[in-house]
Amino acid sequence: MSDSAIYQERLMQVLLAPLQSEKTTMVGEKCNQVVFKVASNANKTEVKDAVEQLFKVKVSSVQILNVKGKQKNFGRIRGQRSGWKKAYVALQEGENLTFANA
């Protein structure tokens, strides 16, 4: 396998799911951004390349946040959910990306 084929395979594993909530909808309308749940070891350039390749749009910037897992009680035992990463992807002017509701 060549290096480019390995990189293409890696890009397919970076984006895990689009996030849809009231906040992400408002951000999408106001700032032309889309929000994704991404792999915990993903970086900005990988997220940008993955979105451009999968959705055929131009990305102007990417912002990544680490979301900490919540503390939860299981009876007398205290546990914690796993943390995860979220990426705000800003699209260039004129680009549009929508998801069909299932």
Jmol script that loads the backbone (N, CA, C; Angstrom):
load data "model"
ATOM      1  N   MET A   1       0.833  -1.185   0.000  1.00  0.00           N
ATOM      2  CA  MET A   1       0.000   0.000   0.000  1.00  0.00           C
ATOM      3  C   MET A   1       0.873   1.241   0.000  1.00  0.00           C
ATOM      4  N   SER A   2       0.484   2.225  -0.785  1.00  0.00           N
ATOM      5  CA  SER A   2       1.249   3.465  -0.816  1.00  0.00           C
ATOM      6  C   SER A   2       0.827   4.368   0.337  1.00  0.00           C
ATOM      7  N   ASP A   3       1.627   5.398   0.561  1.00  0.00           N
ATOM      8  CA  ASP A   3       1.336   6.326   1.654  1.00  0.00           C
ATOM      9  C   ASP A   3       0.012   7.053   1.439  1.00  0.00           C
ATOM     10  N   SER A   4      -0.301   7.415   0.189  1.00  0.00           N
ATOM     11  CA  SER A   4      -1.550   8.130  -0.071  1.00  0.00           C
ATOM     12  C   SER A   4      -2.761   7.233   0.174  1.00  0.00           C
ATOM     13  N   ALA A   5      -2.653   5.950  -0.131  1.00  0.00           N
ATOM     14  CA  ALA A   5      -3.761   5.025   0.122  1.00  0.00           C
ATOM     15  C   ALA A   5      -3.991   4.852   1.622  1.00  0.00           C
ATOM     16  N   ILE A   6      -2.918   4.803   2.381  1.00  0.00           N
ATOM     17  CA  ILE A   6      -3.028   4.699   3.843  1.00  0.00           C
ATOM     18  C   ILE A   6      -3.666   5.954   4.414  1.00  0.00           C
ATOM     19  N   TYR A   7      -3.262   7.129   3.890  1.00  0.00           N
ATOM     20  CA  TYR A   7      -3.826   8.398   4.358  1.00  0.00           C
ATOM     21  C   TYR A   7      -5.312   8.489   4.009  1.00  0.00           C
ATOM     22  N   GLN A   8      -5.704   8.030   2.819  1.00  0.00           N
ATOM     23  CA  GLN A   8      -7.117   8.043   2.425  1.00  0.00           C
ATOM     24  C   GLN A   8      -7.935   7.149   3.354  1.00  0.00           C
ATOM     25  N   GLU A   9      -7.380   6.006   3.730  1.00  0.00           N
ATOM     26  CA  GLU A   9      -8.068   5.099   4.642  1.00  0.00           C
ATOM     27  C   GLU A   9      -8.212   5.732   6.022  1.00  0.00           C
ATOM     28  N   ARG A  10      -7.190   6.451   6.458  1.00  0.00           N
ATOM     29  CA  ARG A  10      -7.226   7.144   7.752  1.00  0.00           C
ATOM     30  C   ARG A  10      -8.312   8.223   7.753  1.00  0.00           C
ATOM     31  N   LEU A  11      -8.447   8.948   6.634  1.00  0.00           N
ATOM     32  CA  LEU A  11      -9.453  10.013   6.559  1.00  0.00           C
ATOM     33  C   LEU A  11     -10.872   9.469   6.698  1.00  0.00           C
ATOM     34  N   MET A  12     -11.082   8.242   6.271  1.00  0.00           N
ATOM     35  CA  MET A  12     -12.413   7.638   6.386  1.00  0.00           C
ATOM     36  C   MET A  12     -12.767   7.325   7.844  1.00  0.00           C
ATOM     37  N   GLN A  13     -11.770   7.266   8.725  1.00  0.00           N
ATOM     38  CA  GLN A  13     -12.011   6.939  10.131  1.00  0.00           C
ATOM     39  C   GLN A  13     -12.026   8.162  11.031  1.00  0.00           C
ATOM     40  N   VAL A  14     -11.755   9.348  10.481  1.00  0.00           N
ATOM     41  CA  VAL A  14     -11.651  10.558  11.307  1.00  0.00           C
ATOM     42  C   VAL A  14     -13.026  11.047  11.745  1.00  0.00           C
ATOM     43  N   LEU A  15     -13.967  11.198  10.815  1.00  0.00           N
ATOM     44  CA  LEU A  15     -15.299  11.693  11.144  1.00  0.00           C
ATOM     45  C   LEU A  15     -16.159  10.543  11.650  1.00  0.00           C
ATOM     46  N   LEU A  16     -16.697  10.680  12.860  1.00  0.00           N
ATOM     47  CA  LEU A  16     -17.517   9.623  13.440  1.00  0.00           C
ATOM     48  C   LEU A  16     -19.008   9.866  13.208  1.00  0.00           C
ATOM     49  N   ALA A  17     -19.473  11.106  13.427  1.00  0.00           N
ATOM     50  CA  ALA A  17     -20.900  11.395  13.261  1.00  0.00           C
ATOM     51  C   ALA A  17     -21.115  12.905  13.250  1.00  0.00           C
ATOM     52  N   PRO A  18     -22.132  13.359  12.517  1.00  0.00           N
ATOM     53  CA  PRO A  18     -22.502  14.771  12.624  1.00  0.00           C
ATOM     54  C   PRO A  18     -23.288  14.985  13.916  1.00  0.00           C
ATOM     55  N   LEU A  19     -23.116  16.142  14.530  1.00  0.00           N
ATOM     56  CA  LEU A  19     -23.866  16.464  15.743  1.00  0.00           C
ATOM     57  C   LEU A  19     -24.987  17.429  15.382  1.00  0.00           C
ATOM     58  N   GLN A  20     -26.202  17.102  15.783  1.00  0.00           N
ATOM     59  CA  GLN A  20     -27.338  17.956  15.504  1.00  0.00           C
ATOM     60  C   GLN A  20     -28.064  18.255  16.800  1.00  0.00           C
ATOM     61  N   SER A  21     -28.053  19.527  17.175  1.00  0.00           N
ATOM     62  CA  SER A  21     -28.755  19.995  18.356  1.00  0.00           C
ATOM     63  C   SER A  21     -29.190  21.428  18.074  1.00  0.00           C
ATOM     64  N   GLU A  22     -29.846  22.046  19.028  1.00  0.00           N
ATOM     65  CA  GLU A  22     -30.259  23.436  18.840  1.00  0.00           C
ATOM     66  C   GLU A  22     -29.043  24.340  18.665  1.00  0.00           C
ATOM     67  N   LYS A  23     -28.015  24.101  19.466  1.00  0.00           N
ATOM     68  CA  LYS A  23     -26.817  24.931  19.393  1.00  0.00           C
ATOM     69  C   LYS A  23     -26.114  24.773  18.048  1.00  0.00           C
ATOM     70  N   THR A  24     -25.944  23.548  17.581  1.00  0.00           N
ATOM     71  CA  THR A  24     -25.251  23.342  16.310  1.00  0.00           C
ATOM     72  C   THR A  24     -26.062  23.882  15.139  1.00  0.00           C
ATOM     73  N   THR A  25     -27.387  23.837  15.229  1.00  0.00           N
ATOM     74  CA  THR A  25     -28.229  24.404  14.181  1.00  0.00           C
ATOM     75  C   THR A  25     -28.075  25.916  14.125  1.00  0.00           C
ATOM     76  N   MET A  26     -28.050  26.570  15.284  1.00  0.00           N
ATOM     77  CA  MET A  26     -27.868  28.025  15.317  1.00  0.00           C
ATOM     78  C   MET A  26     -26.496  28.415  14.784  1.00  0.00           C
ATOM     79  N   VAL A  27     -25.456  27.666  15.150  1.00  0.00           N
ATOM     80  CA  VAL A  27     -24.106  27.944  14.659  1.00  0.00           C
ATOM     81  C   VAL A  27     -24.048  27.752  13.153  1.00  0.00           C
ATOM     82  N   GLY A  28     -24.719  26.722  12.663  1.00  0.00           N
ATOM     83  CA  GLY A  28     -24.725  26.453  11.233  1.00  0.00           C
ATOM     84  C   GLY A  28     -25.370  27.564  10.438  1.00  0.00           C
ATOM     85  N   GLU A  29     -26.472  28.099  10.931  1.00  0.00           N
ATOM     86  CA  GLU A  29     -27.167  29.172  10.219  1.00  0.00           C
ATOM     87  C   GLU A  29     -26.426  30.498  10.329  1.00  0.00           C
ATOM     88  N   LYS A  30     -25.880  30.774  11.491  1.00  0.00           N
ATOM     89  CA  LYS A  30     -25.246  32.067  11.728  1.00  0.00           C
ATOM     90  C   LYS A  30     -23.848  32.161  11.125  1.00  0.00           C
ATOM     91  N   CYS A  31     -23.038  31.128  11.291  1.00  0.00           N
ATOM     92  CA  CYS A  31     -21.614  31.191  10.925  1.00  0.00           C
ATOM     93  C   CYS A  31     -21.235  30.252   9.781  1.00  0.00           C
ATOM     94  N   ASN A  32     -22.203  29.578   9.168  1.00  0.00           N
ATOM     95  CA  ASN A  32     -21.939  28.631   8.084  1.00  0.00           C
ATOM     96  C   ASN A  32     -20.940  27.557   8.535  1.00  0.00           C
ATOM     97  N   GLN A  33     -21.232  26.951   9.696  1.00  0.00           N
ATOM     98  CA  GLN A  33     -20.387  25.903  10.250  1.00  0.00           C
ATOM     99  C   GLN A  33     -21.171  24.608  10.401  1.00  0.00           C
ATOM    100  N   VAL A  34     -20.443  23.494  10.389  1.00  0.00           N
ATOM    101  CA  VAL A  34     -21.012  22.174  10.626  1.00  0.00           C
ATOM    102  C   VAL A  34     -20.229  21.553  11.776  1.00  0.00           C
ATOM    103  N   VAL A  35     -20.904  20.794  12.643  1.00  0.00           N
ATOM    104  CA  VAL A  35     -20.262  20.221  13.816  1.00  0.00           C
ATOM    105  C   VAL A  35     -20.245  18.701  13.693  1.00  0.00           C
ATOM    106  N   PHE A  36     -19.071  18.110  13.949  1.00  0.00           N
ATOM    107  CA  PHE A  36     -18.890  16.664  13.866  1.00  0.00           C
ATOM    108  C   PHE A  36     -18.287  16.130  15.147  1.00  0.00           C
ATOM    109  N   LYS A  37     -18.638  14.886  15.477  1.00  0.00           N
ATOM    110  CA  LYS A  37     -17.906  14.132  16.484  1.00  0.00           C
ATOM    111  C   LYS A  37     -16.764  13.460  15.733  1.00  0.00           C
ATOM    112  N   VAL A  38     -15.538  13.637  16.219  1.00  0.00           N
ATOM    113  CA  VAL A  38     -14.369  13.129  15.492  1.00  0.00           C
ATOM    114  C   VAL A  38     -13.584  12.164  16.376  1.00  0.00           C
ATOM    115  N   ALA A  39     -12.674  11.444  15.753  1.00  0.00           N
ATOM    116  CA  ALA A  39     -11.826  10.496  16.472  1.00  0.00           C
ATOM    117  C   ALA A  39     -10.982  11.240  17.502  1.00  0.00           C
ATOM    118  N   SER A  40     -10.688  10.596  18.612  1.00  0.00           N
ATOM    119  CA  SER A  40      -9.981  11.265  19.703  1.00  0.00           C
ATOM    120  C   SER A  40      -8.535  11.599  19.365  1.00  0.00           C
ATOM    121  N   ASN A  41      -7.976  10.978  18.331  1.00  0.00           N
ATOM    122  CA  ASN A  41      -6.602  11.287  17.948  1.00  0.00           C
ATOM    123  C   ASN A  41      -6.522  12.089  16.647  1.00  0.00           C
ATOM    124  N   ALA A  42      -7.653  12.666  16.218  1.00  0.00           N
ATOM    125  CA  ALA A  42      -7.689  13.446  14.977  1.00  0.00           C
ATOM    126  C   ALA A  42      -7.139  14.851  15.212  1.00  0.00           C
ATOM    127  N   ASN A  43      -6.555  15.434  14.156  1.00  0.00           N
ATOM    128  CA  ASN A  43      -6.098  16.815  14.233  1.00  0.00           C
ATOM    129  C   ASN A  43      -6.831  17.655  13.196  1.00  0.00           C
ATOM    130  N   LYS A  44      -6.566  18.963  13.183  1.00  0.00           N
ATOM    131  CA  LYS A  44      -7.310  19.883  12.327  1.00  0.00           C
ATOM    132  C   LYS A  44      -7.137  19.588  10.843  1.00  0.00           C
ATOM    133  N   THR A  45      -5.925  19.298  10.419  1.00  0.00           N
ATOM    134  CA  THR A  45      -5.699  19.054   8.993  1.00  0.00           C
ATOM    135  C   THR A  45      -6.392  17.781   8.525  1.00  0.00           C
ATOM    136  N   GLU A  46      -6.414  16.752   9.370  1.00  0.00           N
ATOM    137  CA  GLU A  46      -7.115  15.521   9.005  1.00  0.00           C
ATOM    138  C   GLU A  46      -8.616  15.753   8.897  1.00  0.00           C
ATOM    139  N   VAL A  47      -9.181  16.527   9.827  1.00  0.00           N
ATOM    140  CA  VAL A  47     -10.613  16.822   9.788  1.00  0.00           C
ATOM    141  C   VAL A  47     -10.939  17.620   8.529  1.00  0.00           C
ATOM    142  N   LYS A  48     -10.125  18.615   8.219  1.00  0.00           N
ATOM    143  CA  LYS A  48     -10.354  19.441   7.027  1.00  0.00           C
ATOM    144  C   LYS A  48     -10.301  18.580   5.767  1.00  0.00           C
ATOM    145  N   ASP A  49      -9.284  17.754   5.640  1.00  0.00           N
ATOM    146  CA  ASP A  49      -9.143  16.897   4.460  1.00  0.00           C
ATOM    147  C   ASP A  49     -10.296  15.896   4.351  1.00  0.00           C
ATOM    148  N   ALA A  50     -10.735  15.349   5.484  1.00  0.00           N
ATOM    149  CA  ALA A  50     -11.821  14.370   5.475  1.00  0.00           C
ATOM    150  C   ALA A  50     -13.138  15.003   5.028  1.00  0.00           C
ATOM    151  N   VAL A  51     -13.450  16.195   5.520  1.00  0.00           N
ATOM    152  CA  VAL A  51     -14.701  16.871   5.144  1.00  0.00           C
ATOM    153  C   VAL A  51     -14.659  17.248   3.667  1.00  0.00           C
ATOM    154  N   GLU A  52     -13.535  17.784   3.206  1.00  0.00           N
ATOM    155  CA  GLU A  52     -13.433  18.177   1.800  1.00  0.00           C
ATOM    156  C   GLU A  52     -13.540  16.963   0.878  1.00  0.00           C
ATOM    157  N   GLN A  53     -12.955  15.842   1.269  1.00  0.00           N
ATOM    158  CA  GLN A  53     -12.993  14.647   0.426  1.00  0.00           C
ATOM    159  C   GLN A  53     -14.374  13.996   0.423  1.00  0.00           C
ATOM    160  N   LEU A  54     -14.990  13.851   1.593  1.00  0.00           N
ATOM    161  CA  LEU A  54     -16.259  13.135   1.685  1.00  0.00           C
ATOM    162  C   LEU A  54     -17.443  13.930   1.146  1.00  0.00           C
ATOM    163  N   PHE A  55     -17.478  15.243   1.412  1.00  0.00           N
ATOM    164  CA  PHE A  55     -18.644  16.042   1.066  1.00  0.00           C
ATOM    165  C   PHE A  55     -18.426  16.971  -0.121  1.00  0.00           C
ATOM    166  N   LYS A  56     -17.223  17.003  -0.684  1.00  0.00           N
ATOM    167  CA  LYS A  56     -16.897  17.816  -1.860  1.00  0.00           C
ATOM    168  C   LYS A  56     -17.239  19.296  -1.647  1.00  0.00           C
ATOM    169  N   VAL A  57     -16.814  19.841  -0.492  1.00  0.00           N
ATOM    170  CA  VAL A  57     -16.980  21.259  -0.173  1.00  0.00           C
ATOM    171  C   VAL A  57     -15.615  21.833   0.200  1.00  0.00           C
ATOM    172  N   LYS A  58     -15.515  23.163   0.200  1.00  0.00           N
ATOM    173  CA  LYS A  58     -14.286  23.837   0.591  1.00  0.00           C
ATOM    174  C   LYS A  58     -14.407  24.285   2.041  1.00  0.00           C
ATOM    175  N   VAL A  59     -13.393  23.996   2.847  1.00  0.00           N
ATOM    176  CA  VAL A  59     -13.374  24.329   4.270  1.00  0.00           C
ATOM    177  C   VAL A  59     -12.447  25.515   4.486  1.00  0.00           C
ATOM    178  N   SER A  60     -12.922  26.514   5.238  1.00  0.00           N
ATOM    179  CA  SER A  60     -12.066  27.671   5.511  1.00  0.00           C
ATOM    180  C   SER A  60     -11.300  27.502   6.819  1.00  0.00           C
ATOM    181  N   SER A  61     -11.916  26.916   7.856  1.00  0.00           N
ATOM    182  CA  SER A  61     -11.197  26.706   9.116  1.00  0.00           C
ATOM    183  C   SER A  61     -11.845  25.582   9.919  1.00  0.00           C
ATOM    184  N   VAL A  62     -11.071  25.076  10.877  1.00  0.00           N
ATOM    185  CA  VAL A  62     -11.541  24.004  11.764  1.00  0.00           C
ATOM    186  C   VAL A  62     -11.151  24.357  13.186  1.00  0.00           C
ATOM    187  N   GLN A  63     -12.084  24.191  14.110  1.00  0.00           N
ATOM    188  CA  GLN A  63     -11.810  24.367  15.534  1.00  0.00           C
ATOM    189  C   GLN A  63     -12.173  23.058  16.226  1.00  0.00           C
ATOM    190  N   ILE A  64     -11.278  22.567  17.085  1.00  0.00           N
ATOM    191  CA  ILE A  64     -11.495  21.290  17.762  1.00  0.00           C
ATOM    192  C   ILE A  64     -11.568  21.507  19.267  1.00  0.00           C
ATOM    193  N   LEU A  65     -12.549  20.842  19.897  1.00  0.00           N
ATOM    194  CA  LEU A  65     -12.715  20.910  21.346  1.00  0.00           C
ATOM    195  C   LEU A  65     -12.623  19.512  21.938  1.00  0.00           C
ATOM    196  N   ASN A  66     -12.052  19.416  23.116  1.00  0.00           N
ATOM    197  CA  ASN A  66     -12.094  18.187  23.895  1.00  0.00           C
ATOM    198  C   ASN A  66     -13.280  18.286  24.848  1.00  0.00           C
ATOM    199  N   VAL A  67     -14.189  17.328  24.782  1.00  0.00           N
ATOM    200  CA  VAL A  67     -15.351  17.300  25.660  1.00  0.00           C
ATOM    201  C   VAL A  67     -15.074  16.272  26.748  1.00  0.00           C
ATOM    202  N   LYS A  68     -15.108  16.708  27.991  1.00  0.00           N
ATOM    203  CA  LYS A  68     -14.837  15.805  29.104  1.00  0.00           C
ATOM    204  C   LYS A  68     -16.050  14.941  29.398  1.00  0.00           C
ATOM    205  N   GLY A  69     -15.804  13.693  29.802  1.00  0.00           N
ATOM    206  CA  GLY A  69     -16.881  12.784  30.155  1.00  0.00           C
ATOM    207  C   GLY A  69     -17.519  13.177  31.480  1.00  0.00           C
ATOM    208  N   LYS A  70     -18.801  12.896  31.593  1.00  0.00           N
ATOM    209  CA  LYS A  70     -19.532  13.246  32.808  1.00  0.00           C
ATOM    210  C   LYS A  70     -19.243  12.251  33.934  1.00  0.00           C
ATOM    211  N   GLN A  71     -19.283  12.757  35.172  1.00  0.00           N
ATOM    212  CA  GLN A  71     -19.206  11.901  36.357  1.00  0.00           C
ATOM    213  C   GLN A  71     -20.563  11.238  36.552  1.00  0.00           C
ATOM    214  N   LYS A  72     -20.574   9.945  36.767  1.00  0.00           N
ATOM    215  CA  LYS A  72     -21.823   9.218  36.966  1.00  0.00           C
ATOM    216  C   LYS A  72     -21.705   8.301  38.167  1.00  0.00           C
ATOM    217  N   ASN A  73     -22.829   8.096  38.852  1.00  0.00           N
ATOM    218  CA  ASN A  73     -22.884   7.180  39.983  1.00  0.00           C
ATOM    219  C   ASN A  73     -23.558   5.887  39.556  1.00  0.00           C
ATOM    220  N   PHE A  74     -22.938   4.767  39.899  1.00  0.00           N
ATOM    221  CA  PHE A  74     -23.518   3.459  39.669  1.00  0.00           C
ATOM    222  C   PHE A  74     -23.703   2.815  41.039  1.00  0.00           C
ATOM    223  N   GLY A  75     -24.825   3.124  41.686  1.00  0.00           N
ATOM    224  CA  GLY A  75     -25.029   2.686  43.061  1.00  0.00           C
ATOM    225  C   GLY A  75     -24.071   3.454  43.958  1.00  0.00           C
ATOM    226  N   ARG A  76     -23.186   2.727  44.674  1.00  0.00           N
ATOM    227  CA  ARG A  76     -22.212   3.393  45.541  1.00  0.00           C
ATOM    228  C   ARG A  76     -20.895   3.648  44.817  1.00  0.00           C
ATOM    229  N   ILE A  77     -20.789   3.168  43.592  1.00  0.00           N
ATOM    230  CA  ILE A  77     -19.543   3.317  42.841  1.00  0.00           C
ATOM    231  C   ILE A  77     -19.626   4.544  41.951  1.00  0.00           C
ATOM    232  N   ARG A  78     -18.584   5.359  42.006  1.00  0.00           N
ATOM    233  CA  ARG A  78     -18.534   6.563  41.171  1.00  0.00           C
ATOM    234  C   ARG A  78     -17.688   6.258  39.941  1.00  0.00           C
ATOM    235  N   GLY A  79     -18.232   6.558  38.775  1.00  0.00           N
ATOM    236  CA  GLY A  79     -17.514   6.315  37.537  1.00  0.00           C
ATOM    237  C   GLY A  79     -17.511   7.551  36.660  1.00  0.00           C
ATOM    238  N   GLN A  80     -16.875   7.440  35.521  1.00  0.00           N
ATOM    239  CA  GLN A  80     -16.811   8.565  34.596  1.00  0.00           C
ATOM    240  C   GLN A  80     -16.922   8.048  33.166  1.00  0.00           C
ATOM    241  N   ARG A  81     -17.735   8.741  32.368  1.00  0.00           N
ATOM    242  CA  ARG A  81     -17.846   8.403  30.956  1.00  0.00           C
ATOM    243  C   ARG A  81     -16.583   8.848  30.232  1.00  0.00           C
ATOM    244  N   SER A  82     -16.337   8.251  29.087  1.00  0.00           N
ATOM    245  CA  SER A  82     -15.158   8.602  28.298  1.00  0.00           C
ATOM    246  C   SER A  82     -15.318   9.990  27.696  1.00  0.00           C
ATOM    247  N   GLY A  83     -14.198  10.707  27.578  1.00  0.00           N
ATOM    248  CA  GLY A  83     -14.199  11.984  26.897  1.00  0.00           C
ATOM    249  C   GLY A  83     -14.172  11.770  25.386  1.00  0.00           C
ATOM    250  N   TRP A  84     -14.471  12.832  24.611  1.00  0.00           N
ATOM    251  CA  TRP A  84     -14.478  12.734  23.166  1.00  0.00           C
ATOM    252  C   TRP A  84     -14.147  14.084  22.554  1.00  0.00           C
ATOM    253  N   LYS A  85     -13.964  14.118  21.252  1.00  0.00           N
ATOM    254  CA  LYS A  85     -13.615  15.353  20.553  1.00  0.00           C
ATOM    255  C   LYS A  85     -14.748  15.780  19.640  1.00  0.00           C
ATOM    256  N   LYS A  86     -14.879  17.107  19.529  1.00  0.00           N
ATOM    257  CA  LYS A  86     -15.889  17.709  18.678  1.00  0.00           C
ATOM    258  C   LYS A  86     -15.198  18.731  17.794  1.00  0.00           C
ATOM    259  N   ALA A  87     -15.572  18.791  16.514  1.00  0.00           N
ATOM    260  CA  ALA A  87     -14.940  19.716  15.577  1.00  0.00           C
ATOM    261  C   ALA A  87     -15.985  20.629  14.962  1.00  0.00           C
ATOM    262  N   TYR A  88     -15.725  21.947  15.020  1.00  0.00           N
ATOM    263  CA  TYR A  88     -16.535  22.945  14.335  1.00  0.00           C
ATOM    264  C   TYR A  88     -15.836  23.245  13.017  1.00  0.00           C
ATOM    265  N   VAL A  89     -16.484  22.918  11.903  1.00  0.00           N
ATOM    266  CA  VAL A  89     -15.899  23.083  10.577  1.00  0.00           C
ATOM    267  C   VAL A  89     -16.599  24.258   9.887  1.00  0.00           C
ATOM    268  N   ALA A  90     -15.837  25.326   9.607  1.00  0.00           N
ATOM    269  CA  ALA A  90     -16.374  26.503   8.929  1.00  0.00           C
ATOM    270  C   ALA A  90     -16.209  26.318   7.427  1.00  0.00           C
ATOM    271  N   LEU A  91     -17.309  26.462   6.696  1.00  0.00           N
ATOM    272  CA  LEU A  91     -17.281  26.315   5.250  1.00  0.00           C
ATOM    273  C   LEU A  91     -17.059  27.673   4.590  1.00  0.00           C
ATOM    274  N   GLN A  92     -16.478  27.661   3.390  1.00  0.00           N
ATOM    275  CA  GLN A  92     -16.251  28.905   2.668  1.00  0.00           C
ATOM    276  C   GLN A  92     -17.573  29.462   2.172  1.00  0.00           C
ATOM    277  N   GLU A  93     -17.574  30.744   1.808  1.00  0.00           N
ATOM    278  CA  GLU A  93     -18.774  31.414   1.304  1.00  0.00           C
ATOM    279  C   GLU A  93     -19.328  30.675   0.096  1.00  0.00           C
ATOM    280  N   GLY A  94     -20.632  30.508   0.068  1.00  0.00           N
ATOM    281  CA  GLY A  94     -21.280  29.841  -1.049  1.00  0.00           C
ATOM    282  C   GLY A  94     -21.368  28.331  -0.906  1.00  0.00           C
ATOM    283  N   GLU A  95     -20.609  27.737   0.011  1.00  0.00           N
ATOM    284  CA  GLU A  95     -20.668  26.290   0.232  1.00  0.00           C
ATOM    285  C   GLU A  95     -21.809  25.974   1.195  1.00  0.00           C
ATOM    286  N   ASN A  96     -22.441  24.817   0.989  1.00  0.00           N
ATOM    287  CA  ASN A  96     -23.544  24.423   1.843  1.00  0.00           C
ATOM    288  C   ASN A  96     -23.463  22.925   2.080  1.00  0.00           C
ATOM    289  N   LEU A  97     -23.769  22.506   3.291  1.00  0.00           N
ATOM    290  CA  LEU A  97     -23.735  21.087   3.643  1.00  0.00           C
ATOM    291  C   LEU A  97     -24.917  20.801   4.546  1.00  0.00           C
ATOM    292  N   THR A  98     -25.823  19.914   4.097  1.00  0.00           N
ATOM    293  CA  THR A  98     -26.985  19.562   4.898  1.00  0.00           C
ATOM    294  C   THR A  98     -27.047  18.056   5.047  1.00  0.00           C
ATOM    295  N   PHE A  99     -27.688  17.619   6.114  1.00  0.00           N
ATOM    296  CA  PHE A  99     -27.861  16.197   6.391  1.00  0.00           C
ATOM    297  C   PHE A  99     -29.343  15.891   6.355  1.00  0.00           C
ATOM    298  N   ALA A 100     -29.706  14.779   5.759  1.00  0.00           N
ATOM    299  CA  ALA A 100     -31.103  14.356   5.707  1.00  0.00           C
ATOM    300  C   ALA A 100     -31.454  13.691   7.029  1.00  0.00           C
ATOM    301  N   ASN A 101     -32.578  14.061   7.602  1.00  0.00           N
ATOM    302  CA  ASN A 101     -33.036  13.436   8.841  1.00  0.00           C
ATOM    303  C   ASN A 101     -33.631  12.080   8.524  1.00  0.00           C
ATOM    304  N   ALA A 102     -33.254  11.106   9.324  1.00  0.00           N
ATOM    305  CA  ALA A 102     -33.739   9.744   9.079  1.00  0.00           C
ATOM    306  C   ALA A 102     -34.969   9.461   9.895  1.00  0.00           C
TER     307      ALA A 102
END
end "model"
wireframe off; spacefill off
backbone 0.3
color backbone group
